[in-house]
Amino acid sequence: MAGADGASAPSIEAIYAEHHGWLQGWLRQRTRCSHQAADLAQDTFLRVLGRRQAVQPLHEPRAWLASIARGLLIDHWRRQDLERAYLEALALLPEPEAPSPEQRLLILETLQRIDAALDALPADARRAFLLSQLDGLGYTEIARDMGVSLSTVKRHMLRAFRACVEVAAA
């Protein structure tokens, strides 16, 4: 397939063969774990394969792959932070109140889905929700803090709560 400049688009196989080793090394430097780097490199290429449009001629394939991998790496770190915070909160519970390993896994998976749902919200809706739920601010305080109307805060909160309910219903 030829691009607008006459160059043919590289195949996924060619990009993989030429850049997989480099990408895995790039990720290994950032994760300090060869297993995580290998998983993230594979996830990067799965993301590339999942794109509906054809791969266009690339002037900087490594920059393109690094950009995709960077997003996956940020998601990976976010999940680790969420898991660490959850485990720290569990450690504070008295033994009889601590959930079973199965319950822990279900709770952690739900927290990760809620995190992804909140991340998919527009920034203002996410901010309003977090100000309410984490900082304990009332809607009037949130409106003042964000410089928006009370009805706008209510719309943001409704959108965020709907996203959370959809996660719970899934």
N, C-alpha and C positions, 0 to 999 in steps of 0.2 A: 504494500500500500504506500503510495507516495504522498508526502505532505505538501503544503503550499509552496515550500521552497524547493520542491523536487526531491528531497531526501526521503528515503523510505523509512517507515516507522519500524523500530526494532521490535522483535517478538519478545514476549514475556520470557520465553526460554533463554533468549540471548542476554537479556538484562539480568536474569537470575544467574546464568553461568558466569557472566563477567563481573557482577557486583555483589553477589551473595557473601563471599568471603570477606570483602571489604566491609560490608554492612554489619556482619556479625562481629568483626573486630571493633568497629565503631561503637556498637552497642555494648560490647564487653568492657570497653574503657569506662562507659558510663554506669553500668550495673555492677561491675567488678565480680560478675558471675557468668561463667561460660554457658551454663544451662539456661539462665534467664535470657542471655544474649541470643542463644540459638532459638529459643521460643519466640522472642520478639522479632527476630529476623524472619522467621517463618510467617508470623502474623502479618508482617509488613507485606510480604509477597502475596499472602491471602487477600489482603486489602486491595492490592494492585489487581489481582485476578477478579475480585468482586466488582470492580468498576465496570460500568456498562459501556462506556465509550472506549474506543480502541486507543492503544497507547500511541500518542503522537510522537513525531520525531523529537528527541530530547537533546538539548545542548548540554545539559548538566544532569545526567541521570542520577549521580550520587547525591546531589543536592535535593532532587525530587524524592529519592528513597529516604534520605535523612529526615526530610520534612514529615513524611508519613510515619517513620519510625519514632520521631520525636513526640508526635501526638500519642502514639501507643505507649511510649515510655512514661509520659505524663499520666496517662490513665493507670498504668501499672503502679506508679508511685502513689497516686491518689488512693488506689485500692489498698496498698500496704499501710498508708497512714490511717485509713479508716479501720482496717483490721487491728492495727496496733492500739488505736484509741478504744476500740471495743474490748480488746483483751485487757487493757488497763482498767477499764470500768468493771469488767467481770472480776478482776482480782480484788476489787474493793468489796464485793458482795460476801456476806457470810456463806459458809459452805452449803448449808441446806437450801439457800436461795439460788445458788449457781445453776445455770441450765446444763443439761446433758450435752455431750459432744454433738449429738444430732441436732439438738435445738440451737446450739451455738452456730453450727454451719448454716442452718436455715435463717437465723437472725442475720448473720454476716452477709449471706446472699441477698436478703431483703434490703439491708442497709446499702449494699452496692447498687442494687436496682434503684433505690430511692436517690442515691447520689447521682446516678446517670440521668434519672428523670429531672432532677433539679438542675443539673448541668445543661440539659436541653432547653430549659426555660430561657426566655429573654432575661438579660442581666438585671433589669429593674425588678422583675417579678421574683427572681431568685434572691436578690438583695432584700426586698421587703419581707419575704418569707423567713430568711435567716435572721433579720433584725427582730422579727417577732418571736421565732422559736428558740433561737440561741441567746439573744440578748435580752429577751423578755420585754421588748418595747410594745406599747399599745399602738393601735392604728394611728391615732392622732400624733403620737411622737414620731412614728415612722414617716408620716406625711411631712411633718416639719423637717425631719432629718434629711429626707430625700428631695424636699422642695416641690412636692406634688400635692394634689388635692386628696382629701380623704376618700373620695369615690375611686380615685385611681389606685390607692393602696388596697381598697376592698377588691377591685378587679384583679390586681396582682395576686392577692392572697387567695382568691377563688381559683385562679389558674394554677397556683402552686398546690393547693389542697387537692384539686382535681387530679393533678399529676401523681400525687402521693396515693390517692384512692385507687387510681388505675394500677399502680404497682401492687397495692394490697389485694386487689381483685384478681390479679394475674396468677 
